[in-house]
Amino acid sequence: MTRCHVCFRHCELNEGDTGFCGARICLNGKSVPGNYGRITALALDPIEKKPLNRFFPGSRILSAGSYGCNLRCPFCQNNDISWGEDVRSCPETSELITPEELVSIAEKQKKNGNIGIAFTYNEPLIGYEFVRDTAKLAHEKGLKNVIVSNGTADLSVLDEIATYIDAMNIDLKCFDPETYRKTLGGDMKMTVDFITEAVRISHVELTCLIVPGISDSPELMREMTSWIASLKDSKGNLIGENVPLHVSRFFPCFHMTDRPATPVSCVYDLADIAREKLRFVYTGNC
């Protein structure tokens, strides 16, 4: 038996067991990524689609996704590779690509404006070993590395990849611990701690999807942006006001079709509240 260290769940795994995330397994008494190199999605995207608006704007990046996730967001837009029923078939239907092969693919896309590799679509940090190994090789080839994550990972995971990551977009899904736990199956403190450390070592942009009844409270937006504004760099300097925030509109999907799309006016109003504390606020899906 082993205890997985990747996130707050600390899954206890017997030999051959798979963790809550659907990706980590117990092999030879250790928690290892069963999704290592298992690619379910590969696309050359505009960098703004990650979304990253202040990191090499106008460029493109090769986006690679695997399978599995350690949250249970009922509005997940990538449920077929994150935690929906279809994930069970991902180990067989995904394509096995080595770090060397993925870096080679990224290099070949330079002619099409590619600047590097984005680990995205599912939750990449549950398979951080593949991210680490690939990102190291990518840096050696002069490529940039991007993480798109829910930030639900132990700081030891961040330590493993920090040297090789150039930018991150991290979801801060709401600013209420109970909602994080009951509705999303997460741990807001772990995400907040991860973001606090991430801004000290990398370019970070944050995304908040505005879901009616979950993250559309003006009061919580004020609390969230006040906290973001308080973030500091490795030298203790306040840098939070310069951390970009993407305020995005929700559309009904997956297990959350019981409510309408977020009114555009609501997104704009919350973005205006965010601008009281933050310099770079962007609206999405409007």
Buried (B, 14 or more C-beta within 10 A) or exposed (E): EBEBEBBBBEBEBEEEBBBBBBBBBBBEEEBBBBBBBBBBBBBBBBBBBBBBBBBBEEBBBBBBBBBBBBBBBBBBEBBBBBBBEBBEEBBEEBEEBBBEBBBBBBBEBBEEBBBBBBBBBBBBBBBBBBBBBBBBBBBEEEBBBBBBBBBBBBBEBBEBBBEBBBBBBBBBBBBBEEBBBEBBBBBBEBBBBBBBBBBBBBBBBBBBBBBBEBBBBEEBBBEBBBBBBEBEEEEEEEBBBBBBBBBBBBBBEBEBEEEEBBBEEBBBBBBBBBBEBBEBBBBBBE
